[in-house]
Amino acid sequence: MRFQREVGPIPRRLVPGASPQEVVQAVSWNRRNFLRTVTGASVGGALAGLTPRRLLATPRSRKVIVVTFGGGARDEETFMPEGQENIPHLLKELIPQATFFSQVVNRGILGHYVATASLATGVYETFNNFAAVPPDYPTVFEYFRRDLKRPASDAWVVAPSNGFNRIGESGHRAYGRGTGAGVILPKRLLAAALSSGSGQQYEHLLRDNYETPMYAPQLSGNEIELHEMAEVMRLSVSDFTTHALTLASPDELSVYIARHLMRQLAPSLLWITLHDIDIAHSGTYSLYLEGIQRTDRLCAEIWKTIQTEPEYKGKTTMFILPDFGRDSDNDPGGNGFQHHRTGDPLSRTTWMVVMGPGIRQNVVVERQVESTDLVPTLGMLLGFETPLSQGKVAPEVI
């Protein structure tokens, strides 16, 4: 069943010469009104009326799963009437159970690794996006493990392999090596598992950096190795490669690994970064839409796994958010859906879905928040301090 293509009032149009703030507000207005018409979402109350609420799980038993995706999808292909058919799971299953933030602004560098590092540290990182370096500031995983004295097995990242091997822990001298999350790079594991000459069958799963295909960073840091996968997750190499043949994309491989991780280790803090949408850099619009549709489906599958796994059901909060957006078709300095080079308000303004025990359902928060607000919000939710983060807690989900 599809929603009717004509919903509510005609969306507010962006006028030439509009200020960045006006652009951001117009984007938020469009998303809010579309969701209100489609899902019946209400507008969240004023900040002054929000007080911390008792969640159903205690901080020690509470779990969080963060799903980010590189290569944000534009409103034209998602939340506007013409794009609604691409995100049926978000619109019909997830957002009706969630608090939806309609204005999440990224004021940092619009590169996928550096932007994801900014999400994970709560600070706008400034290193070269294509450098094989750790974040400069402590990550949420280091705060979590250090403050709550959690073991290494309780924090994990599943990420695309183009440079994300250093995302688990920072280069900060007070934190750093051995204090962060284990990092699983499914494509790297698959490549290592393949025998000579067998790679052609798996070529669709081994696509790496869509924006800079020749970029191949040196692996170093705390990424898991092939032999460790079999030992830690009790997943044999043969089972891994056999199942991989049934999958359609790298993100499906990542979600397969994440599910296995949830069942074997049940980490309290799990970060999954998806990347299929970024195939937009190839310039093929149909593949870009396919990436959006797959990401929508995989987010719903992750939520379904949360509800069926005893270690997660009833005590897990899930966050879903893009790292940033993409260029507008109307910006002469950009390349439309293909890239994110202009740094204009549309490429910086995204959204966030938060759902789980105690989270208000089918509510839209219109106020502007920043990408850096994620880390302190996770800290408040799980009960740890984030002293070097520059963001602010979002009280709507605490």
N, C-alpha and C positions, 0 to 999 in steps of 0.2 A: 504493500500500500504506500502510495506517495502522498505527500502533503500537496494541497492545492498550490499552484505556482503563484497565484495572486494572493498575497497576504497583507492585510492591514493597509495602512496609509502608504503612499508612495515614499520610498526612502529619501531622507534629506540629501540633497546633492551638494557636492563640494564645489565651491565657486572659486574661479581664478583669483589669486591674491589672498586667499584665506590664510590666517596665521596658523602656525603649527598647533597651537592649542585648539583653535577652531576645528582643524582637521581631525584631531584626536577625539574631540567631543562629538563630532558628526559620526565618526566611526562607531563610537560607543552607543550613540543614539540609535543608529541603524541596527546594531546587534541586539540591543535591548528590546526594541519594538518588534523585531522579527521573532525573537524567542518568546516574547509575551504572547504573540499571536499564535505561534505554532505549538508551544508547550504550556501556555498559561502561566508562565513564570511571573513572579511578583518582584517588585523592586525592593532591594534591601533597605533596612531602616537606617536612620542617621547614625553616624559614629557615636554621638553622645549617648545614644540609647543602647549601645552594645556593651554587654558585660561578659566576662569569661563564663562559659557554661561548663557544667560537669559532663565529661565524656563517659561513655559506658565502660571503657577500659582504663585501668590505672596506667600511669606513665611507664612502669616497668614491663607491662605486658602489651602495651600499645605498639603497633607496627605502622610503618609508612612505606608506600611505594610511590616513587616519582617517575612519571613517564614524560620525557621531553622528546621533541623531534626536530631534527635539523632540516632546514628548508621549509620555513613556514608556508602555510597555504593562505592565499588572499581571501578576503571576504567574498569576492565575486564567485569563487569556486567552492564556498562553504556556507557562510551564514546569510548571504543574500538569497532571495527567492530563486534566482537562476542556478545557484550552486547547491541548494538543499539536498538534491538527490545524491550528492557525493558523501554526505555525512549522516546517513539514516540512524546509525547506532548512537552517535552523540545526541542527536535531536530527540530520538524516541526512547532511548534506554538510559543514557548517562546523565544528561543535563536535567531531566525531570527529578533525578535523585540528588542533585548537586547544588552547590553555590557556584555561580558563574561570575567571574570577574571580567567585565567587558573592556577594561582599559588597563592592559599591562604594557608598560612602556620600557623599552630597552634603550638606554642612553649610551651604550658602549660600542665596541667594535662589532660590526656585523659579519663575523666569520664564525663558522660553526663550532670549532674547538674552543676558541677564546670566549665565545658567547656562552657556551655550555659551562666553561670554567667559571664565568661570572655568576651564572645561576647557582653553581655548586659552592661558591665562596661567599656570595653576598657582597662582592666588590666588583666593580667594573675593571676586569683585568686588561692590561695594555700590552701584553707580549705579542710577538708575531704569530698570527694564526697558523702559519705553516712551519713553526719551529717545534722540534720535539723536546719541549720543556714542560715542567710541572707548573701549576698555578703558583703565583707569587704569594698569595694569601692562604691561610688555612681553609681546608674544605669542610663542608658539613660533616663528612665522615670522620675527620680528625676530631672535631668538636664533640661529636656523638660518642666516639670510643673513649676519648680522654676523660670527658666529664662524667660519663656514666660507667667508666671502667668496663667497657664491653670488649669481648674477644674479637680477634680478627675475623672470625667466621660470621659475625653478626652484621657486617656492612659490606655490600657488594655493588659493583657497577657492571652492567652489560652494555657494551657500546660498539659502534662501528669502529673499524680498525684504522681509519685514516688519521692517525695522530692522537687518538684518545687513550693511548696506553698510559699516559701520565696523569690522567684525570683523577685518580683515586687518592692522591696525597700531594701536598704542596711542597714547595722548596723553602718554606718558612723555617727559620732556624729553631723556633720554639716548638715546632710540630714535626712534619715531614716524615722521613723514611721510617716505615714500620708502624706508623700510627693511623693510617688511613684505611681505605677500602680495597679489597681485592678487585681486580679488573679482569673481566672476561671479554675477549675479542673473538666472537664466534667465527668470523671469516678467517682470521689468522689460524685458529685451531683447525678449521676445516682444511685450509691449505696445507698445514703441517701433516694432517692425517692422510692426505691423498698420496697414493703411489704414483710413480712416474708414468705420465701418459694418461692418467685418469681425470685430469682437471677439466677436460672439455665437457664432461657430463655435468659438471658443477659450475660452469662458467657464469650462469645467471646468479649464483649465490656469492661469487667472489668479486663482484664489482666493488671497487673501493671508493676513491675520491672522484665524485662526478664533476666537481669544479676544476680541479687540477689533477688530471689523471696520472701524470708522471710523478706525482708526489708520493714518496714511499719512505716514511720516517724510520729511523732506527728504533727497534724495540728495546726499551729499558724501563725499569720502574717495577711495579708490582703486578704486572699482568700474569695471569695464570698460564702455565705451559700445558702442552698436550698430556703429558704423563700425570700432571696434577689433576686434570679434569677427571680422568678415570678414577683417581684415588679419592678426591674430595667429593665429587658428585656421584660416584658409583655409576658412571656412564662409560661403557666400553667404547673404544675407538670404532670398532666395527658397527655397533648400534648407532653411534653418532653419524657416521658417513652413510649408513643405509637409510636412516630416517631423513637425512638431508636431501636425498634424492626425491622425496615426496613433497618438498617445499618449493614455493614459487619465487621467493625473494630473500635478500639478506635479512630484512626485518622479521620475516617468519622464522628464520634461523635463530635470531636473537630472542624472540619470544619463546621458542622451544627451549632454549638454554635457560631462560629466566624461570620458566615453569619447573624445570628439573631442579634448579637451585632452590626454589620455594619448597619443593617436596622433600628434598634431601637435607637442607640446612636451615630452612625457615628463617632467613635473616630478618632482623627487625627494621633495617634500613636498606632498601633495594632501589637502585636508580637504573632505569632502562632508557637508553637513548636510541630512538629509531631514526632512520635516515633515508628511507625509500623515496620520500617526496622530493629530495634534492636532485633526483634524476631530471628535474626541470632544467638543470643546467645544460642538458643535451639539446634543448630547444624543441623537444617533441611534446606538444600539449597533451596528447592522449596518454602518454606515460606519466606525466605530471598528475593528471586526473586519477589515473590508476593508483598512483602512490598515495593520494589523499584517501581514496576509497579503502585501500588496504590498511592504512594507518587507523582510520575510523573503525574498521572491523577488529584490528588487533587490540586497540584500547578496550573495546567491549569484551574481548576474549580474556584479557588480563583481569578485568573486573570480575568476570565470571569465575576465573580460577580462584580469585580471592574468596569468593562466596562458597566455593566447594572444598577448599583446603581447611581442615580443622584448625591449623596453627594461625590462620589469617581471618577466618570468618568472624565477624562481629567485633573485631578490634583493629581493623586496618583502615587508614585514611589514604586515599589515592589522589595525587595531584597530576593533572595533565596540562602541559603548556608547550607551545612552540618556543624555540630560542629567539626568533624574530620573524618578520614577515618577508614580503617580496616586493619588487618594484611595481608601481602603477603603470598601466598602459598609457596613461596621459603624460608621463614624465619624459621629456625628450632626452634626459640624461641617463635613463635606465633602459632596461631590456624587457619590461613587462614581467610576465610570470617567470621568465627564464633566470633572472638574476636578482640580486639584492645589493646593488652598488650605490644607489643614490643617497642612502641614509635619510630619506625623507620621512615624514611622520607616518605614512602608510606602511613603510617597511619596518618601522620601529614599534608600531602599535599592535599588540597581539592580545591574547586572552588567557584565562586559566580556569580550569574546572577542578573543584575540590569536592570530594564525596567520601562518606564513611560515617561511623557512629558519631552522633551528636552534631553533625554538619546539617545546617538548614537545607531543605530540599526545594528545588525549583525556584531559587532566588537569584536575581541578578544584582550584582554590586556595581554601581555606576562610577564610583569614585576612582580616580587614577591611582594605581599602584605601580611599583617598579619591579623589574626583574630581580633586583637585589633584595627584595622583601621576602623572597622564598626562604632563604636560610634562617633568618631570625624567627620566622613563622614555624618552621620545622623544629627549631630549638625550643620554642615555647610549648609546642604540641607534645614533644617527647621528653621535655624536662632537662635540657642542657643549655649552657650559656654559649653565645656566639660573639665573643668580645671584639673581634676585629671586623665583623660584618658591618657594612655601611647602610644596610636596609632597615626597614621598620617592620614590626610584627603586624600582620593583618588580623585585627581582632574579630573579624567576621567568622573566622573558622576556629577560634580558640575558646 
